[in-house]
Amino acid sequence: MDVKIEESWRKYLGEEFDKQYFVNLTSMVRDEYLHGECYPPGHLIFNAFNLCPFDKVKVVIIGQDPYHEPGQAMGLSFSVPDGVVMPPSLINIFKEIQMDLGKPMPKTGDLTRWVDQGVLLLNATLTVKAHMANSHQRLGWTEFTDAAIKALSDNREGLVFMLWGGFARGKKYLIDNSKHFVLECVHPSPLSANRGGWFGNHQFSKCNEYLVSRGETPVEW
């Protein structure tokens, strides 16, 4: 696994690359990719960081791990490449945006357009074995991505952290909510969303209202 990460992130995460857990992680991930099908493609593992420099981040959306079926994972949480069928969670995200902001359902599930506006789409675990959700969860990725979340919390101000579901909400302890705006709700997966709490939560308009209150440009969701 080649660690090619955008330069502004290297300033805050460079020390992680020299720690023993990351050395072990690199070795295990490389072995997994050599001996089986894993996602996303190797050059997209750090895509979330490479497309959204540290100082450009305005919003952080935390996912659990990449999609585990062929052609879906692109290194951005919840996003799928253009032309790929949208997973149910992503459809529910777009439905809520439609209800909240009146925007029509998009034709593509590629969320790069959000990233270009400063939305960091960060999975807590950056790789996965084909057809096996959470299969790389214990390799050590969460130590690295927790360091990224804490670096943002400590060194930036006025970010919006969107924590959907129990797993993402478990990252709240890393975030200084006196400096940042934390939005919490249930996960958009059908299992959670259909029980209530996802639809009508107004996460996206609340996020934009906060950004505007700080003189920032709202996100075109």
ABEGO torsion letter per residue (X at the ends): XBBBBBAAAAAAAAAAAABAAAAAAAAAAAAAAAABBBOBBAAAAAAAAAABBAAABABBBBBABBBABBGABAGBBGBBBBGBBBBAAAAAAAAAAAAAAGBBBBABABAAAAAAAGBBBBBABABBBBGBBGAAAAAGAAAAAAAAAAAAAAABBGBBBBBBEAAAAAAAAABBAAABBBBBBBBABAAAAAAEGABGAGAAAAAAAAAAAAGBBBBBX
